[in-house]
Amino acid sequence: MLDRLYCATGNPQPDGRLPTFGYSNSVVVLRGATGEFIGAVQIPAASSYRPSDVDVDIGGSPTLFDVSGRKLVGIGCKNGAYVTFDATSLEIVAVRQLLPLHRDGTQIATVDPHGPDDPKDIGPVIPNAWSNVIDGENYSGTYSTAAVCTAAGKLFIGLGGNNYHDLSPGIDADSTPFIRALDWSTLNDAWSLDDGDPPRYAIAAQQAENPLYRMGGESGLSVPAVANDVVFMATTRVALYAFSVEDGSLMWADTDNFGAQTGGMSGGYGYCMGPAIAGDYVVAGALAAGGSGGVLNIYTLPAAET
């Protein structure tokens, strides 16, 4: 037992680009028994998708896991980054920008654009040179918490933000998956990629029913859950999916039993949150249009592969 608490913090006032003041945009580490301050790890400035990313507070929670006897803490940030650090020394081990880049390392103009949020101009294409100098909130990074699959040595985390902004609603679905599968040691992609520019998960092209890269604005605000070699992911469609932990192939989907978003893919709410696993069941809830405003669905968990 480390007797430590790992607590994520938000942005400061006044806000600004990373690095920010004090212990903002950080994981603060406290002694569990006494509350004594031990240290803090701030999200590195170089990890932002754009140098002009501001309001990059952390939307999810830290995750603690053990890799070859070394305890690591993982944390995702709304600037698009995922960071792991040593749970004892607080040394940063790996940093991964989850949002896609072109093969030559350059940014994609339609990913995290910065500019006027004008309802008369939904999803405008703004040149990278402009977006990189105009301070703006990154709506496309992760608000999620990583789920750990110990048996496979993988992390799974949702991508994409809220879908009520006109500038960058939800996610750039053409280039960005709403869930990332990561090797927990290197943070490299743990599902095979294709030869495209940018690279995408190859299984999505092989499976016509696979939802990755298919629906504009569909994002993974939710927290994935793993059980029996399956990773469950809920989205803003409103939908719940089950993917193979091994390769990302779609095993099952429910896109019909939650209801519609309250205002459409851009300009409304309708998030499916969870899912949660309890015993032999998977549970997911959603805010949907009509009725009393909410729905809770319960499913039977598939048996583990042998």
Secondary structure, DSSP 8 states (H G I E B T S, - for coil): ---EEEEE----SS--SSS-STTTTEEEEEETTT--EEEEEE--GGGSSSTTEE-----S--EEEEETTEEEEEEE-TTSEEEEEETTT--EEEEEE-S---TTS---TTSS--S---TTSSS----HHHHTTS-EE-SSS-----EEETTTTEEEEE----S--SSS-S--TTT--SEEEEETTT--BSS-B-SSSS--BHHHHH-TT--TTTSTT----S--EEETTEEEEEETTTEEEEEETTT--EEEEE-SSS---SS-SSS----EEEEEEETTEEEEEEE-SSTTSEEEEEEE------
